[in-house]
Amino acid sequence: MTNARLYTLLQQAKQNEDEALELIFSQFEKKIEAELRQTPYEYRDDLRQELYVKILEAVEKYSIDEVPNFEQFIEEKKGKG
């Protein structure tokens, strides 16, 4: 998954495009499955639902407007260096 692809999907999901949200979920499926393997079987369905809710909340809270463009990013890094 590239950051540019995830950013594009976030933009689309913020515009209530269900397919984009489904693609975001699928991008994290391997990580979710890895976490579920570490969880007792009887709790896996509940945990899966919670993880999907957390992803959904992150998408809803993510502010695309606050992501710096390349020049702003470089200037910010210069200021910290």
PyMOL commands that set and color helices and strands:
alter all, ss='L'
color gray80, all
select helices_A, chain A and resi 3-14+18-27+29-37+41-61+64-66+70-80
alter helices_A, ss='H'
color red, helices_A
deselect
rebuild
show_as cartoon
